[in-house]
Amino acid sequence: MQGPGELAEYSQLNQEFHKRIFDTCPNHTAVEVTWTLKSQMRKYNTKTILIPFRPERSFAEHTTIAQAIRDRDAAAAEQAMKEYLNNVREAFLQNSSLLF
């Protein structure tokens, strides 16, 4: 992922990916809380794709999550989500001067 158009498209697809997961979640309260947090973080999340190699890592992490969901493997999906969230957290911490 190199150019601005590709990054914008990836960002849009990323939002759709999350929406699809949330749309299937039976816990509507959790979804509402998560959407609220995501909307507050959106200005930072869109900047994370500018961090070198983060788009590629994010894509790989999302692929792992999607595969676990397709396999109906809740434990693998949970583990993949934890790893993804930890990696996002680390990206924020290591690149805070770019993001804030």
C-alpha positions in Angstrom: 0.0 0.0 0.0 1.7 3.1 -1.2 -0.4 5.9 -2.6 -3.0 8.1 -1.0 -5.8 6.4 -3.0 -4.8 3.0 -1.9 -4.6 4.2 1.8 -8.0 5.8 1.5 -9.5 2.6 0.0 -7.9 0.5 2.7 -9.3 2.8 5.4 -12.8 2.5 3.9 -12.5 -1.3 3.6 -11.2 -1.4 7.2 -14.3 0.4 8.4 -16.6 -2.0 6.5 -14.7 -5.0 8.0 -15.4 -3.7 11.5 -19.1 -2.9 10.6 -19.7 -6.4 9.4 -18.4 -7.9 12.6 -20.4 -5.5 14.7 -23.5 -6.2 12.6 -23.4 -9.9 13.5 -22.7 -9.3 17.2 -25.7 -10.2 19.4 -24.6 -7.9 22.3 -26.0 -4.6 21.1 -24.8 -2.7 24.2 -21.2 -3.8 23.6 -21.5 -2.8 19.9 -22.8 0.6 20.9 -20.0 1.2 23.4 -17.4 0.1 20.9 -18.8 2.3 18.1 -18.7 5.2 20.5 -15.1 4.6 21.3 -14.2 4.0 17.7 -15.8 7.3 16.6 -13.8 9.1 19.3 -10.6 7.5 18.1 -11.3 7.8 14.4 -9.0 10.8 13.8 -6.1 8.8 15.3 -7.0 5.5 13.6 -6.9 7.1 10.2 -3.4 8.3 10.9 -2.1 4.8 12.0 -2.1 3.7 8.3 0.6 6.3 7.7 2.9 4.4 10.1 5.5 2.4 8.1 4.4 -1.2 7.6 1.2 -0.7 9.7 -1.2 -1.2 6.8 0.4 -4.5 5.9 0.4 -5.7 9.5 -3.1 -4.5 10.0 -4.2 -6.4 6.9 -2.5 -9.6 8.1 -4.1 -9.2 11.5 -7.6 -8.7 10.0 -7.1 -11.7 7.8 -6.3 -13.9 10.8 -9.4 -12.5 12.7 -11.6 -13.1 9.6 -10.3 -16.7 9.2 -11.0 -17.5 12.8 -14.5 -16.1 12.4 -15.1 -18.1 9.2 -13.8 -21.2 11.1 -16.2 -20.4 13.9 -13.2 -20.7 16.3 -14.1 -18.3 19.1 -10.9 -18.9 21.0 -8.7 -18.2 17.9 -10.8 -15.1 17.1 -10.4 -13.8 20.6 -6.7 -14.5 20.6 -6.3 -12.8 17.2 -8.3 -9.8 18.4 -6.1 -9.5 21.6 -3.0 -9.6 19.4 -4.4 -7.0 17.0 -5.4 -4.6 19.8 -2.0 -5.0 21.5 -0.3 -4.2 18.2 -2.5 -1.2 17.7 -1.7 0.0 21.2 2.0 -0.5 20.6 1.8 1.4 17.3 0.1 4.3 19.2 2.8 4.3 21.9 5.7 4.0 19.5 4.4 6.7 17.2 2.5 9.1 19.4 4.4 12.1 18.1 2.9 11.4 14.6 -0.6 10.7 15.9 -1.2 13.4 18.5 
